[in-house]
Amino acid sequence: MSITDNITRLKNEMDTIKVTLVAVSKTKPVNELEEAYNAGQRIFGENQVQELVEKHEQLPKDIQWHLIGHLQSNKVKYIAPFINLIHSVDSLKLLQEINKHAEKNNRVIDCLLQIYIADEETKFGLGFDEAIELLRSEEFTALKHIRICGLMGIATNTDNEKQIKEEFYELHTFFNGIKQSFFRREDFFEILSMGMSADYKIAIEQGSNMVRLGSTIFGERVIKHWKNN
Ligand SMILES: *Cc1c(COP(=O)(O)O)cnc(C)c1O
């Protein structure tokens, strides 16, 4: 299946069930993003700041760029002028930095809190308690140039579907609690970003409304620099 076929099929499928499709284009060359763009895709996700910035410069300006990978505070300034959604906020300090650069750019930047749900040491994210603590803090309340629009989570990389299902279930339950406790009157708190190529069907069953798909759209990633790919 070509990228065009994959986008056409997946967009149709996701539009029908009101799930937002983020095309994860990390490591992929610009011509492959153009093919997805020409098939109608407008939301692209990248995990490296420099790659995201360079692709943003080269591609049409009506693309919405999502950062899905770990973000270092010292790199916020490069994406602050244009980024549409940061999925990977995992500390108050990072949020304060995003707020500062959003203010400089006269913007409000939409963010998701990345919540740690996997049974793996390597995944970034806030624990449930840490997320609550962040949202309760006075420092958070003072931030006027960011909006927390929802939560993101990555399930354990395992064949055990029951475990994946439980992790997504827990995140959805937590999302509902956070909505009730902190964002009851804020319509913008509505995004539950969960599901990648291997587990997006389970994620959708468990209430995801934003999936991040890379290899399902673009094929397997070869680990090479995107400019030489
Ligand atoms: C790479 C990546 C994806 C997409 O992974 P696929 O398995 O190729 O669909 C989704 N989310 C995050 C955070 C990623 O880093």
The ligand as an SDF file (V2000), in Angstrom:
LIG
                    3D

 15 15  0  0  0  0  0  0  0  0999 V2000
    7.4670    7.0170   16.9220 C   0  0  0  0  0  0  0  0  0  0  0  0
    6.3080    7.3660   17.7850 C   0  0  0  0  0  0  0  0  0  0  0  0
    4.9890    7.0340   17.3940 C   0  0  0  0  0  0  0  0  0  0  0  0
    4.6530    6.2750   16.1380 C   0  0  0  0  0  0  0  0  0  0  0  0
    5.1330    4.9590   16.1870 O   0  0  0  0  0  0  0  0  0  0  0  0
    4.6540    3.8490   15.1440 P   0  0  0  0  0  0  0  0  0  0  0  0
    4.8230    2.5890   15.8760 O   0  0  0  0  0  0  0  0  0  0  0  0
    5.5590    3.9490   13.9670 O   0  0  0  0  0  0  0  0  0  0  0  0
    3.2460    4.1270   14.7830 O   0  0  0  0  0  0  0  0  0  0  0  0
    3.9580    7.4370   18.2230 C   0  0  0  0  0  0  0  0  0  0  0  0
    4.1840    8.1100   19.3690 N   0  0  0  0  0  0  0  0  0  0  0  0
    5.4220    8.4310   19.7770 C   0  0  0  0  0  0  0  0  0  0  0  0
    5.5880    9.1720   21.0420 C   0  0  0  0  0  0  0  0  0  0  0  0
    6.5230    8.0670   19.0040 C   0  0  0  0  0  0  0  0  0  0  0  0
    7.7490    8.3940   19.4200 O   0  0  0  0  0  0  0  0  0  0  0  0
  1  2  1  0
  2  3  1  0
  2 14  2  0
  3  4  1  0
  3 10  2  0
  4  5  1  0
  5  6  1  0
  6  7  2  0
  6  8  1  0
  6  9  1  0
 10 11  1  0
 11 12  2  0
 12 13  1  0
 12 14  1  0
 14 15  1  0
M  END
$$$$
